Every structure is written in C-alpha cells, then in structure tokens.
C-alpha cells in the first residue's frame, strides 16, 4: 500500500490533536510532520505524545519550510494569517493542501485559487460528511420552496471561535442563495436590533451563538404561512471533521490542479 504522508498544522490545538488521532487510526496515511506557531512550549515535543496516542517519532516544529520534503499533503485547520503563510510555502514546494480554516477574506481566497491553478487543493468550510449532505438537502429544499418562504440560518459554536457567522453557515447561505438566483452579499442580514421594520422577503437572516464548548450546530429554517421546514446538523465531536479531512488528504493525491471541496471528495456535485 502506498502511504500518504500528512503534515498537520496547528498540531497542538484541539483540532490538530484530533487530526493526529485520526491519522493514526486510518489505513493508508501516516503523520510525517507537525507544525505549530513559534514560541509555545510544545516545540520539539513528539506530536503523538501531545495528541495522547503515544510516541510517533515526529517532533513538532515551528518552521514549515524545514519539513516540506517530509510530507505529501498539508492539512491546515488553523487561523487565516497562519494558513495564508502556509499556502505560500506549499505553493513554493509544490505540496498539495487540505484547508479547513475559516475567516479568510476574499483576497486571501483569490490567492488560494491562483495557487490552485498549479496544485490540487481541497478547501471547504466544513469537512463533515453530514454537513455536506446537508448542503445538498438545502439546495433541494430551496428549489422546492422558491420565493414562497422566509429563510433564516442559526448557528452555535464554542466560546473560542473567532469568526462569525461560521464558514459553514455562510456556505449554507450561499447554497440557498445560488439556488434562488440571489446574491448573498446583497440579501444577507447579520442579526437584528431595534425597529427593523417588516421583513424583506428576499433577505436571508443569520444569527450566531458563541458559548461554552459547543462543537458546532447549524439550523436552516424555511418558514411559510402555516408551516415551516427546518434542516439541521449537530456535531457531537471533532472526529467527524477530522475524518473528512483525512479522507480528503488521501483523495487529493489522485487529483490534478484545481480547488475542490467536500462535495467533490464525496461525489455529491452532480447528484
């Protein structure tokens, strides 16, 4: 069996540890590099020990450039500034990438797509199989209801999440808006306060909760007169995101240049 050598960015974080555990539990992949930000105490420590899976012989480094020869694909679920720096290193080294970082601004996304003309990249707001199935269900529901309902999106995450609304919630809004022929930038409403007036039927509303250790909850409401349909997804652990990311790391090794998402990885694009 050909092994896919994976590097994990943010290896000492909550998601990084879960990714390492998933690599250890998945056939066909091995951890070959682990990266963290400079100045933290875990630099030089065995990544497996930090993740609680035992020694793996991979020391955490703060220099991605120094380990580009060690891996085939970088899996990055960190923060926007770190990811932007990492994609430039991978572009120079011609390394594939799986990126789950949210909060990138449009110029950063544009740069990612430029790099994707030469290298295959999986870039998705959410790597959960269930969430990506939900995207497809939202597309179908929006096509059925059309302009006859009001649409609201609610999401909740843990207190440490730094961007809002979540990338997943925004993608849900994009899926619905695209199906309805609307531009989300023009119709999105992010929270309401005071005398807002009667609801504009074309708007898509977003509401956000940040509290405790909520891993991720998303709910989309299609509300008409006399009835409503709600499509929701709740994550019970980070393992589902990690499993999708490592599945993507294996998948991307067989792809030519391009920017893909989990709809491509799961074969949902044309269903």
C-alpha positions in Angstrom: 0.0 0.0 0.0 1.2 3.5 -0.9 1.2 5.6 2.2 0.1 9.3 2.0 2.5 11.3 4.2 0.5 14.0 6.1 1.6 17.2 7.8 -0.7 18.7 10.4 -0.6 22.5 11.0 -1.7 23.6 14.5 -0.8 20.1 15.8 -1.1 21.0 19.5 -4.6 22.6 19.2 -7.9 20.8 19.8 -8.5 20.1 16.1 -4.8 19.3 15.5 -4.8 16.6 18.2 -8.0 15.1 16.7 -6.4 15.1 13.2 -3.4 13.3 14.6 -5.6 10.7 16.3 -7.5 10.2 13.0 -4.3 9.7 11.0 -3.1 7.1 13.4 -6.5 5.3 13.1 -6.7 5.5 9.3 -5.1 3.0 6.9 -3.0 4.4 4.1 -1.8 7.6 5.8 1.0 8.4 8.2 1.9 11.5 10.2 5.3 12.8 8.8 5.3 16.4 10.1 3.6 18.5 12.7 3.7 22.3 12.8 2.9 24.9 15.5 3.3 28.6 16.0 6.7 29.9 17.3 7.2 30.5 21.0 5.0 27.8 22.5 6.3 25.2 24.9 5.5 22.1 22.7 8.1 22.9 20.0 10.4 19.9 19.8 7.9 17.6 21.6 6.7 14.4 20.0 3.4 15.1 18.2 1.9 11.7 19.2 2.6 12.4 22.9 0.9 15.7 22.7 -2.2 14.1 21.0 -2.2 11.3 23.5 -1.6 8.5 21.1 1.9 7.6 22.1 5.3 8.4 20.5 5.2 8.7 16.7 8.8 9.9 16.2 7.6 13.2 14.7 8.7 16.3 16.6 6.6 19.5 16.4 8.4 22.3 14.6 7.6 25.9 14.1 9.2 26.0 10.6 7.1 24.6 7.8 9.9 25.3 5.3 12.2 22.9 7.2 9.9 19.9 6.7 8.5 20.3 3.2 10.5 17.2 2.0 8.8 15.1 4.6 5.2 15.2 3.6 2.8 14.9 0.6 -0.1 17.0 1.8 -0.6 19.6 4.5 -3.8 19.6 6.5 -4.4 23.1 7.9 -7.3 23.9 10.3 -5.6 26.9 12.0 -6.3 30.7 11.6 -6.4 32.8 8.5 -3.0 34.5 8.9 -1.2 31.2 9.6 -3.0 29.5 6.7 -2.1 32.3 4.3 1.6 31.9 5.2 1.4 28.1 4.9 -0.2 28.1 1.4 2.7 30.2 0.1 5.2 27.7 1.5 3.3 24.8 0.0 3.0 26.5 -3.3 6.7 27.1 -3.5 7.4 23.4 -2.5 4.6 22.1 -4.8 2.8 20.4 -2.0 -0.9 19.5 -2.0 -3.2 21.0 0.7 -6.4 20.3 2.6 -7.6 23.6 4.2 -10.4 23.8 6.7 -9.5 27.3 8.1 -12.4 29.7 8.1 -12.4 33.5 8.2 -10.3 34.1 5.1 -11.0 37.4 3.4 -11.8 37.5 -0.3 -8.2 38.5 -1.4 -6.9 35.5 0.5 -9.4 33.2 -1.1 -8.5 34.6 -4.5 -4.8 33.9 -3.9 -5.7 30.3 -2.9 -7.5 29.9 -6.3 -4.5 31.3 -8.1 -2.3 28.7 -6.4 -4.9 26.1 -7.3 -4.3 26.6 -11.0 -1.0 24.7 -10.4 -1.7 22.5 -7.5 -4.7 20.4 -6.2 -6.2 21.9 -3.1 -9.3 20.8 -1.1 -10.7 24.0 0.6 -14.0 23.6 2.4 -15.9 25.4 5.2 -16.8 22.1 6.8 -15.4 18.6 6.3 -18.2 16.7 8.0 -19.9 14.2 5.7 -23.2 15.0 7.4 -22.8 18.8 6.8 -22.1 18.2 3.2 -25.1 16.0 2.8 -27.0 18.9 4.5 -25.7 21.3 1.8 -27.3 19.1 -0.8 -30.6 18.9 1.1 -30.7 22.7 1.4 -30.2 23.0 -2.4 -33.1 20.7 -3.0 -35.3 22.4 -0.4 -34.6 25.9 -1.8 -35.5 24.6 -5.3 -38.8 23.3 -4.0 -39.9 26.3 -1.9 -38.5 29.1 -4.1 -39.6 32.6 -3.1 -42.6 31.4 -1.1 -40.8 31.2 2.3 -38.6 33.2 4.6 -35.2 31.8 5.2 -33.2 32.1 8.5 -29.9 30.4 9.4 -28.9 29.9 13.0 -25.5 28.6 14.2 -23.8 28.0 17.5 -20.1 27.3 18.4 -17.8 27.2 21.3 -16.5 30.4 23.0 -13.1 30.2 21.4 -14.3 30.5 17.8 -13.0 33.8 16.4 -15.1 34.3 13.3 -18.9 34.8 12.9 -21.0 33.7 11.3 -19.3 30.4 10.8 -17.9 29.4 7.4 -20.4 26.6 7.4 -23.4 28.9 8.0 -22.2 31.2 5.2 -21.8 28.3 2.8 -25.4 27.3 3.7 -26.5 30.8 2.8 -24.6 30.6 -0.4 -26.1 27.3 -1.4 -29.6 28.6 -0.8 -29.0 32.0 -2.5 -27.4 30.4 -5.5 -30.4 28.1 -5.9 -32.8 31.1 -5.7 -30.8 33.3 -8.0 -29.9 35.8 -5.3 -26.5 37.3 -4.4 -25.8 36.5 -0.7 -23.7 39.7 -0.3 -26.8 41.7 -1.2 -29.5 39.8 0.8 -27.7 38.6 3.9 -28.9 40.2 7.2 -26.5 39.5 10.2 -28.5 40.0 13.3 -31.3 42.4 14.1 -31.9 45.0 16.7 -34.3 47.8 17.3 -37.1 48.9 14.9 -36.0 46.9 11.9 -39.3 47.2 10.0 -41.1 44.4 8.3 -39.0 41.6 6.9 -37.9 41.9 3.3 -38.9 38.6 1.7 -35.6 38.4 -0.3 -33.3 38.5 2.7 -31.6 35.6 4.3 -31.1 36.1 8.0 -28.2 34.9 10.1 -28.0 34.5 13.9 -24.9 33.5 16.0 -24.3 32.0 19.4 -20.9 31.6 21.0 -20.9 29.7 24.3 -19.2 27.0 26.3 -17.8 24.1 24.4 -20.4 23.7 21.7 -18.6 22.0 18.8 -21.0 23.1 16.0 -24.7 23.4 15.4 -26.5 24.7 12.3 -30.1 25.1 11.5 -31.8 26.5 8.4 -35.5 27.4 8.6 -37.8 27.6 5.6 -40.8 29.4 7.1 -44.0 29.9 5.2 -47.6 30.7 6.2 -48.9 27.9 8.3 -45.9 25.7 8.3 -42.1 25.6 8.3 -39.4 23.1 7.5 -36.1 23.1 9.4 -32.9 21.3 8.3 -30.3 21.0 11.0 -27.0 19.4 11.8 -25.3 18.9 15.1 -21.7 17.8 15.6 -21.0 15.7 18.7 -17.2 15.7 18.4 -14.5 17.0 16.2 -13.8 13.5 14.9 -16.3 13.8 12.0 -14.4 16.9 10.7 -11.1 15.1 11.1 -12.3 12.0 9.3 -13.5 14.1 6.4 -10.2 16.0 6.2 -8.0 12.9 6.2 -10.3 11.3 3.6 -9.7 14.4 1.5 -5.9 14.1 2.0 -6.0 10.7 0.5 -8.4 11.8 -2.3 -6.4 14.9 -3.3 -3.3 12.8 -4.0 -5.0 11.5 -7.1 -6.2 14.9 -8.4 -4.8 17.3 -11.0 -4.6 21.0 -10.3 -7.7 22.8 -9.0 -9.6 24.0 -5.9 -12.0 21.4 -4.7 -14.4 21.0 -1.8 -16.1 18.1 0.1 -18.8 18.0 -2.5 -16.1 16.8 -4.9 -14.5 14.5 -2.5 -17.8 12.8 -1.7 -19.1 12.7 -5.3 -22.1 14.9 -4.4 -21.5 17.5 -7.1 -23.9 16.1 -9.7 -26.4 14.3 -7.6 
